[in-house]
Amino acid sequence: MSSAWELIAGCAVLTFAIKAAGPVALGGRELPARFSSVITLMAPALLAALVVTHSLANGRHLEVGAQAIGVLASGAVMFKTRSIPLCVVTAALVTALLRAL
């Protein structure tokens, strides 16, 4: 059990160091506009990559399964309603129904 807590503590320290490196390196200066626009777009791209890999990955292979169809249904609900809670419920219900079949 202690090795799990050591791993969590190590990840927390590493995350803190990574987040502190930017302000320390810049020393209060502003980033150029070109870098700011790239950094702004990194979070949505990373989130999309995580959703795609999680919904299509099955061990070592990519496949379209219940999760992928649940994410697709959730995307359609988001496009129509812009309701995140409804998207989550839709994805869970569609995925559960397809797995039950």
N, C-alpha and C positions, 0 to 999 in steps of 0.2 A: 504494500500500500504506500509506503514512503517513497518509492520510486515514482509513483504517479504524481505525488505532490511536488517532488523535485522537478519533474518535467513541467508541471504547471508553473512553478516558480521561475524556472529557466525561460519558459516562453514569455512570462510577464516581464522579466528583466530585459529580454531581447526586444520585445515590442516597445518598451520604454526607451531603450537605446536607439532604436530605429526612428521613433517619433521625435526624439530629442536631437538627432543628428542634423535634421534640416535647419531648425532655428540656430543651432550652434554654428553650423557651417556658413549660414548667410550673415550672421552677426547683425541682425536688424535691418538689413537691406531688403528692398523689394525684389521679387522675382521678375524677370522679363515677361512681357505679356504672352509671348509664344509658349513659355513653360507653364504659365498659369492655366492657359487653355487646355494644354495636354493633361495636366494634373486634374483638372476639373472633369475631364472625360474618362479618367482611369477608373473611377469607382463604378459607374454604370457598366463599363466594359467588363470589369472583373466580376460584377454580380451576374451579368449575362453568361459569362463563361462558366461560372460555378453552377448556375441553373441548368445549362445545357449538359455539362459533364455529369451532373448528378442525375438528371432525368434520362440520359441516354446510355450511361455506363452500366455494364453488367460484368463486373470483374475485369477481364482484359479485353472485352469486346464491346462495341457499340451496337445497341439494338433499340428498336422502337417498341416499347412495351406499355404497360398500364400507366407508368409514371409520365411518359412522354405525352400520352393522350390526355392525361390530367392537366399537365402544364399547358397543352394546346387549348383545352377547354377554358382554363383559367385565363389565358391570354385573350380569348374571345370575349369573356365576361368583362375583363378589364377594358377592352376596346369599346364595349357598349356602355358600361355603367360607371367606370372609373372608381369602383368600390373595392378596396383591398380586402376587407373582411369577406366579402362575397366571393372574391377570387380564391381565397384560401379555402373556404368551404366548398366551392365548386371543384377545385382540384382534388381535395380529399374525397369528396363523394364520388366523382368520376373514377378516380383511381381505385377506390374500394369496390365499387360496382364491377369494374373490369376484372379485378383480381378475384372476385367472388364467382365470376363466370367460368 
